[in-house]
Amino acid sequence: MFPLEIETLARLLVDEAGQRSLRIVTAESCTGGLVAAAICAVPGASEVFERGFITYSNRAKQELLGVPGDLIADMGAVSEPVARMMAEGALEASNAHISVAITGVAGPGGGTRMKPVGTVHIATARSNSALMHREEFFDEPTREGVQLAAVQAALQALRDRVS
C-alpha cells in the first residue's frame, strides 16, 4: 500500500513504541489520515496506536483539537503555531503519550509566495516533554508526492520522540 521506506519506518515505530509501552495519536490535515493508515498497516499496531484525528478544515482543528480560531486567522492553518496547537490538542484529547500533527499545502493549488505548494509543518508532543516542530519543504511534482514525503517525515519525527 505504501512505499517501502514508509512501511519500514512505520514498522520500526510500532516496534519501538511497543517496547516502551507508548501510545500514539495523530492529528492530520494535508495528509488526510495517511500517517494513521501507515501505522495501522503494521501488524500489532493496535498495541500502540490510540487514535487519529483528520482535521482537514479549520473548523475541525478548532472543534476537535482546541486550536483557537484567532490563531488560525492570524497565522494561517499552515503555520508553526497551528501545528504545535494541533499536536498539543491531540495529546490532550486522547490517552496517548506521543502525538504528531501535520498541516501543509499539498497542492497542486493553494500555494502562495509565502507558503508555496510543498510547505509542511510537523509538530510532535510527548507527555512531560518539550514540544518539537519542524518546517519542511517537499519539492515534489504531485500532490501524492508531497503527502507521502510528509508521511515519511512525520513517522521519522515520531520515532525520534519514542527514543
C-alpha positions, 0 to 999 in steps of 0.5 A: 500500500505504501512505499517501502521506506514508509512501511519500514519506518512505520514498522520500526515505530510500532516496534519501538513504541511497543517496547516502551509501552507508548501510545500514539495519536495523530492529528492530520490535515494535508495528509488526510489520515495517511500517517494513521493508515501507515501505522495501522498497516503494521501488524500489532499496531493496535498495541500502540496506536490510540487514535487519529484525528483528520482535521482537514478544515479549520473548523475541525482543528478548532472543534476537535483539537482546541486550536483557537480560531484567532490563531488560525486567522492570524497565522494561517492553518499552515503555520508553526503555531497551528501545528504545535496547537494541533499536536498539543490538542491531540495529546490532550484529547486522547490517552496517548503519550506521543502525538504528531500533527501535520498541516501543509499545502499539498497542492497542486493549488493553494500555494502562495509566495509565502507558503508555496505548494510543498510547505509542511509543518510537523509538530510532535508532543510527548507527555512531560516533554518539550514540544518539537516542530519542524518546517519542511519543504517537499519539492515534489511534482504531485500532490501524492508526492508531497503527502507521502514525503510528509508521511515519511517525515512525520513517522521519522519525527515520531520515532525520534520522540519514542527514543 
